[in-house]
């Protein structure tokens, strides 16, 4: 079945293609709407989320969003609040995702027809004589979306949603999984490891089956209503929505075997944040140097006459880490580090020193919410071991705070340092 | 929005955050709850953020920080171990203005009168401390910083071009 839209604003007929070959599990529009309603009713009961969705409703199955390889990944479904928009939700319809609720947000109103009209206008600006017989929304670099123009099912142009910049053709994937370069198109379905896909398939089917169970079968989920939902749903039987992913440093990457393994050091003068941060990182790798010695190596003076680390000497941190570990640690300085640097280093069980304007701390964990309440972007936070407030050289075992979680969106990250143990 | 309304929202928000279990360094022994929210003021006396102490008996377990628009900036805890308050500072060291003034006056020297402490930050917002100034008949103004039990005088050791 095809859905055909026409609009006075553009002459061409837009055809939304159905799934090519379809996903392994086929869901009807009615089922997708029901899943969306049930997931949002559950989400509405989560701590801190209460009442954010209360009274909102689901009226359509929304827009299918395809993987680069052609399978439908999820539907982006508008959330209605009377005649107003209440944001949108992304509902996974492809089992490889493992979850049905992917996102809840209202950062932008989701209006498929308007966006397609904008895409057509942008396409004609780029290629005046463009010929196409269809267009669809594609997660070209999940979760980034583009509009793909097709002629006889072959792509003629792909424009990134919103920026309307042309998405380059696929490059040879000579790289590790999930490490695409900037603005690279890649397939989520193809890059997911087979083992993950298999596990996700079971998880997804279990979740979808839950919404057809006897407990909730008679419940109409099209309107989000906490009181009614609580009455019919045996909440203990409903798997908790995975709200976030998180990791803290452990003794090794085998988290189940060990507790969190990291120690706080306070800065022993009011200007020795770099010395204390370096001490924390080296301590993690079992190198025990006291802070005055580290300060001396870093050129930060003495307990009686201390000074900070000048901006021009940021590379010294790398030199000192490598020197004091007899080059067993291979240190790296990351300039303007983004979220992925912190997340990936922590996943590899490596602490980081983090320089922000005027101050230095270390990072020992992260949390990344997968879904967000209406009007907000998903929260990303760092577990920061901050050597501030200071202590004194006479009382080295005090000072510092552990910040859980530093809101990543509200801080400026200038440099980060990590270290890798060299192996034989 | 009135100051009372802001304080009421902050306290409600902190209680919800504590209930969620996502913030704080694990279990806090004894009854711990939010103390009176305090403004953190930047240069020129402009409100930079809010400091909401988490008080457990006489001790300060940590503090929440919020932007002026009440966006959560983070929770900073003094606890070294989950379930233990060992090593946490006295709440009064961070919230009692008299105690903070006395600490600054101790460094300023005999006979120097210090002004009212203002919760602020030294150079960069992560370095929260109480700012206390003193004047003298010759017009010299000195600035002291108090962070818990540590007190220091403004100096060039941490100028604008360094990480401290």
HADDOCK unambig.tbl for C-alpha pairs under 7 A between the chains (distance, minus, plus):
assign (segid A and resid 47 and name CA) (segid B and resid 20 and name CA) 6.15 0.50 0.50
assign (segid A and resid 48 and name CA) (segid B and resid 16 and name CA) 6.93 0.50 0.50
assign (segid A and resid 270 and name CA) (segid B and resid 164 and name CA) 6.95 0.50 0.50
assign (segid A and resid 271 and name CA) (segid B and resid 158 and name CA) 6.10 0.50 0.50
assign (segid A and resid 271 and name CA) (segid B and resid 164 and name CA) 4.06 0.50 0.50
assign (segid A and resid 272 and name CA) (segid B and resid 164 and name CA) 5.54 0.50 0.50
assign (segid A and resid 273 and name CA) (segid B and resid 164 and name CA) 5.03 0.50 0.50
assign (segid A and resid 274 and name CA) (segid B and resid 163 and name CA) 6.98 0.50 0.50
assign (segid A and resid 274 and name CA) (segid B and resid 164 and name CA) 6.76 0.50 0.50
assign (segid A and resid 306 and name CA) (segid B and resid 157 and name CA) 6.60 0.50 0.50
assign (segid A and resid 307 and name CA) (segid B and resid 157 and name CA) 4.50 0.50 0.50
assign (segid A and resid 307 and name CA) (segid B and resid 158 and name CA) 6.12 0.50 0.50
assign (segid A and resid 308 and name CA) (segid B and resid 157 and name CA) 6.25 0.50 0.50
assign (segid A and resid 308 and name CA) (segid B and resid 158 and name CA) 5.33 0.50 0.50
assign (segid A and resid 308 and name CA) (segid B and resid 162 and name CA) 5.45 0.50 0.50
assign (segid A and resid 308 and name CA) (segid B and resid 163 and name CA) 5.42 0.50 0.50
assign (segid A and resid 308 and name CA) (segid B and resid 164 and name CA) 4.72 0.50 0.50
assign (segid A and resid 309 and name CA) (segid B and resid 162 and name CA) 5.07 0.50 0.50
assign (segid A and resid 309 and name CA) (segid B and resid 163 and name CA) 5.11 0.50 0.50
assign (segid A and resid 309 and name CA) (segid B and resid 164 and name CA) 6.68 0.50 0.50
assign (segid A and resid 310 and name CA) (segid B and resid 161 and name CA) 5.72 0.50 0.50
assign (segid A and resid 310 and name CA) (segid B and resid 162 and name CA) 4.04 0.50 0.50
assign (segid A and resid 310 and name CA) (segid B and resid 163 and name CA) 6.39 0.50 0.50
assign (segid A and resid 311 and name CA) (segid B and resid 161 and name CA) 5.64 0.50 0.50
assign (segid A and resid 311 and name CA) (segid B and resid 162 and name CA) 5.08 0.50 0.50
assign (segid A and resid 311 and name CA) (segid B and resid 163 and name CA) 6.78 0.50 0.50
assign (segid A and resid 357 and name CA) (segid B and resid 124 and name CA) 6.98 0.50 0.50
assign (segid A and resid 358 and name CA) (segid B and resid 123 and name CA) 6.98 0.50 0.50
assign (segid A and resid 358 and name CA) (segid B and resid 124 and name CA) 5.86 0.50 0.50
assign (segid A and resid 358 and name CA) (segid B and resid 162 and name CA) 5.95 0.50 0.50
assign (segid A and resid 358 and name CA) (segid B and resid 163 and name CA) 4.34 0.50 0.50
assign (segid A and resid 358 and name CA) (segid B and resid 164 and name CA) 6.01 0.50 0.50
assign (segid A and resid 359 and name CA) (segid B and resid 163 and name CA) 4.71 0.50 0.50
assign (segid A and resid 359 and name CA) (segid B and resid 164 and name CA) 5.12 0.50 0.50
assign (segid A and resid 360 and name CA) (segid B and resid 163 and name CA) 6.45 0.50 0.50
assign (segid A and resid 360 and name CA) (segid B and resid 164 and name CA) 6.92 0.50 0.50
assign (segid A and resid 388 and name CA) (segid B and resid 127 and name CA) 6.22 0.50 0.50
assign (segid A and resid 389 and name CA) (segid B and resid 127 and name CA) 6.79 0.50 0.50
assign (segid A and resid 389 and name CA) (segid B and resid 147 and name CA) 6.08 0.50 0.50
assign (segid A and resid 390 and name CA) (segid B and resid 150 and name CA) 6.90 0.50 0.50
assign (segid A and resid 391 and name CA) (segid B and resid 150 and name CA) 6.37 0.50 0.50
assign (segid A and resid 398 and name CA) (segid B and resid 87 and name CA) 6.82 0.50 0.50
assign (segid A and resid 401 and name CA) (segid B and resid 76 and name CA) 5.55 0.50 0.50
assign (segid A and resid 401 and name CA) (segid B and resid 77 and name CA) 5.23 0.50 0.50
assign (segid A and resid 401 and name CA) (segid B and resid 78 and name CA) 4.93 0.50 0.50
assign (segid A and resid 402 and name CA) (segid B and resid 76 and name CA) 5.18 0.50 0.50
assign (segid A and resid 402 and name CA) (segid B and resid 77 and name CA) 5.02 0.50 0.50
assign (segid A and resid 402 and name CA) (segid B and resid 78 and name CA) 6.48 0.50 0.50
assign (segid A and resid 403 and name CA) (segid B and resid 74 and name CA) 6.33 0.50 0.50
assign (segid A and resid 403 and name CA) (segid B and resid 75 and name CA) 5.16 0.50 0.50
assign (segid A and resid 403 and name CA) (segid B and resid 76 and name CA) 3.88 0.50 0.50
assign (segid A and resid 403 and name CA) (segid B and resid 77 and name CA) 6.07 0.50 0.50
assign (segid A and resid 404 and name CA) (segid B and resid 23 and name CA) 5.79 0.50 0.50
assign (segid A and resid 404 and name CA) (segid B and resid 24 and name CA) 6.33 0.50 0.50
assign (segid A and resid 404 and name CA) (segid B and resid 74 and name CA) 6.04 0.50 0.50
assign (segid A and resid 404 and name CA) (segid B and resid 75 and name CA) 5.16 0.50 0.50
assign (segid A and resid 404 and name CA) (segid B and resid 76 and name CA) 6.22 0.50 0.50
assign (segid A and resid 405 and name CA) (segid B and resid 23 and name CA) 6.91 0.50 0.50
assign (segid A and resid 405 and name CA) (segid B and resid 74 and name CA) 5.06 0.50 0.50
assign (segid A and resid 405 and name CA) (segid B and resid 75 and name CA) 6.11 0.50 0.50
assign (segid A and resid 406 and name CA) (segid B and resid 73 and name CA) 5.96 0.50 0.50
assign (segid A and resid 406 and name CA) (segid B and resid 74 and name CA) 4.57 0.50 0.50
assign (segid A and resid 407 and name CA) (segid B and resid 73 and name CA) 5.25 0.50 0.50
assign (segid A and resid 407 and name CA) (segid B and resid 74 and name CA) 5.97 0.50 0.50
assign (segid A and resid 410 and name CA) (segid B and resid 73 and name CA) 6.88 0.50 0.50
